[in-house]
Amino acid sequence: MILAAGYGKRMRPLTDTTPKPLLEAGGKPLIQYHIEALRDAGVGQIVINTGWLGEQLPARFGDGDALGVRLHWSHEGTPLETAGGIRRALPLLGEAPFILVNGDIWSDFDFHRLGALDGDDLAHLVLVDNPAHHPHGDFHLTAGGRVSDNAAPRLTYPGIARLHPALFRDLDDGERPLAPLLRAAMAAGRVSGQYHGGHWWDIGTPERLTELDRFLAGRRR
């Protein structure tokens, strides 16, 4: 599942007329990098939720045939936050654990490397070094690959994970954030993780989008 329903308020005025995942860097929309990376890792079915200006996304990508995947659209109208959007999309996601990626990031993470869920784990998170705009991080990753919320040093959750649908089954409908569910699962010892030392960009401001565009232009040379 690719999360693409947010308002992108910090990206205004760019997002006044364009949903954030359709903003371009390196000559293509941010969300297209995820679609292609998932496809290249063998993922053929992708759910995308939409909200603000959401009609533009299926108008651009349709059923995904041109990119070699099958896209399924979960239209929210008013964005439901991360967990609320996932709960709404559960009928499209099925019963098996699924990959989750934020539609407004860019990363060179190889989804072939994404860890599986072991035992009764509910989540497996990718964690990265803390960027300058988020210096204190989010969660702690142990040497044994477990994730907790009560230890240091802390790394940043970049919006890449494998999640079990059971994490959301008891969630009420409506706007619901993901972090409380993850913290509850961590407290129960049901979250694993892995470190990604490569590139990751959180496109939270127009300036970061410009920086990413320059970075990608340099990679093509």
C-alpha positions in Angstrom: 0.0 0.0 0.0 1.2 3.5 -0.9 -0.1 6.3 1.3 -1.2 9.2 -0.9 -4.1 10.9 0.7 -2.6 13.8 2.7 -3.2 17.5 2.2 0.5 18.4 1.8 -0.1 21.7 3.6 3.6 22.4 4.1 4.1 22.1 0.4 1.8 24.9 -0.5 1.4 26.6 -3.0 2.6 23.6 -5.0 -0.1 21.4 -3.5 -2.9 23.9 -4.1 -3.5 22.3 -7.5 -1.5 19.1 -7.4 -1.6 16.3 -4.8 1.8 15.9 -3.1 2.6 12.4 -4.4 2.3 13.8 -8.0 4.9 16.5 -7.4 7.9 15.7 -9.6 11.6 15.3 -8.9 14.1 13.9 -11.4 11.5 14.0 -14.2 8.8 11.9 -12.6 6.2 12.0 -9.8 7.3 11.0 -6.4 4.8 8.2 -6.2 6.0 6.7 -9.5 9.3 5.8 -8.0 7.5 3.7 -5.4 5.4 1.9 -7.9 8.4 1.0 -10.0 10.5 0.0 -7.0 7.7 -2.3 -5.8 7.2 -3.7 -9.2 10.9 -4.4 -9.6 10.8 -6.3 -6.2 8.0 -8.6 -7.6 5.0 -6.8 -6.2 2.2 -6.9 -8.7 -0.8 -5.6 -6.7 -0.7 -2.2 -5.2 -3.3 -0.3 -3.2 -3.1 3.5 -3.2 -5.4 5.7 -1.0 -6.4 9.1 -2.2 -7.8 12.2 -0.5 -6.9 15.8 -1.4 -7.2 16.3 -5.2 -7.2 12.5 -5.2 -9.0 12.2 -8.6 -5.7 13.3 -10.3 -3.9 10.1 -9.2 -6.1 7.5 -11.0 -6.4 10.0 -13.9 -2.6 9.8 -14.2 -1.9 6.1 -13.6 -5.2 4.3 -14.3 -5.1 0.7 -13.5 -1.3 0.6 -13.5 -1.0 -1.4 -16.7 1.4 1.1 -18.3 3.8 0.5 -15.4 3.4 -3.2 -15.3 1.3 -3.5 -12.1 -2.3 -3.6 -11.0 -3.4 -0.5 -9.0 -6.3 -0.6 -6.7 -7.7 2.8 -5.5 -9.1 3.5 -2.0 -10.8 6.8 -2.2 -11.2 8.6 1.2 -12.6 12.0 0.4 -11.5 13.6 3.7 -8.1 12.1 4.6 -8.2 9.6 7.5 -4.6 9.8 8.6 -2.3 6.8 8.2 -4.0 4.1 10.3 -7.5 5.3 9.4 -6.6 5.1 5.7 -5.2 1.6 6.1 -8.2 0.4 8.0 -10.5 1.7 5.2 -8.3 -0.2 2.6 -8.2 -3.5 4.5 -10.8 -5.2 2.2 -8.4 -4.4 -0.7 -5.3 -5.5 1.1 -6.4 -9.0 2.1 -5.4 -11.2 5.0 -1.6 -11.4 4.5 1.0 -9.0 5.7 1.6 -6.1 3.3 4.2 -3.6 2.5 3.5 0.0 3.4 5.3 3.1 2.0 4.6 6.8 2.3 3.9 8.4 -1.0 5.7 11.6 -0.2 9.2 10.2 0.4 12.0 9.2 -1.9 14.5 6.4 -1.1 16.9 4.0 -2.8 15.7 1.2 -0.4 15.5 -2.1 -2.2 12.2 -3.8 -1.3 13.8 -7.2 -2.0 15.5 -6.6 1.4 12.4 -5.9 3.4 12.2 -8.3 6.3 9.3 -10.6 6.9 7.1 -10.8 10.0 8.2 -13.6 12.4 6.1 -15.4 14.9 3.3 -13.2 16.2 4.9 -9.9 15.1 2.5 -7.2 13.9 5.1 -4.9 12.2 8.5 -4.8 10.7 9.9 -1.3 10.4 12.7 0.1 8.3 14.7 2.7 10.3 17.2 5.3 9.0 19.7 7.9 10.4 18.0 10.9 11.8 17.9 13.8 9.4 18.7 17.4 10.4 15.0 18.3 10.6 14.2 15.3 12.9 17.3 15.0 15.1 15.9 13.0 18.0 14.5 10.2 15.9 11.5 7.9 16.6 12.4 4.4 17.8 15.2 2.3 19.1 16.6 -0.7 17.1 18.3 -3.3 19.2 21.2 -5.4 18.0 18.8 -8.3 17.7 16.5 -6.5 15.3 13.8 -5.6 17.8 12.2 -2.1 17.9 11.2 -0.3 21.1 10.0 3.1 22.2 11.8 3.3 25.5 15.5 3.3 24.8 18.3 5.2 23.1 19.9 5.9 20.6 16.8 6.4 18.4 16.5 6.2 14.7 13.9 7.7 12.3 11.0 5.7 10.9 11.0 6.8 7.2 7.6 5.5 6.2 8.6 2.0 5.0 7.3 -1.1 6.7 5.7 -4.5 6.5 2.5 -4.7 8.6 0.0 -7.3 9.5 -3.7 -6.5 9.0 -4.4 -7.6 12.5 -2.8 -4.4 13.7 -5.8 -2.5 12.5 -8.8 -4.9 12.9 -10.0 -3.4 16.3 -9.6 0.2 15.1 -12.7 2.3 14.9 -13.4 4.1 11.6 -12.4 7.7 11.2 -9.1 9.7 11.5 -6.6 7.5 13.2 -2.8 7.9 13.4 -0.4 4.9 13.1 2.1 5.8 15.8 -0.1 4.7 18.8 -0.7 1.3 17.2 3.0 0.8 16.6 3.9 1.8 20.2 1.3 -0.5 21.6 2.7 -3.4 19.5 6.3 -2.5 20.6 5.2 -2.6 24.3 3.9 -6.1 23.6 7.2 -7.1 22.0 5.7 -7.6 18.5 7.7 -5.2 16.3 11.0 -6.0 14.5 13.1 -3.8 12.4 16.1 -3.2 10.1 18.5 -0.4 9.4 18.8 1.3 6.0 22.0 3.2 5.5 21.2 4.4 2.0 19.4 7.5 0.8 16.1 8.7 2.1 14.3 12.0 1.6 11.2 13.2 3.4 9.7 15.7 1.0 8.1 17.9 3.6 8.9 21.3 2.1 9.3 22.8 -1.4 13.0 23.4 -0.6 13.5 19.6 0.0 11.8 18.8 -3.2 14.2 21.2 -5.1 17.1 19.5 -3.3 15.9 16.1 -4.3 15.4 17.2 -7.9 19.1 18.4 -8.0 20.3 15.1 -6.3 18.5 13.0 -8.9 19.7 15.1 -11.7 23.3 14.5 -10.5 22.7 10.7 -10.4 21.7 10.7 -14.1 25.0 12.2 -15.2 
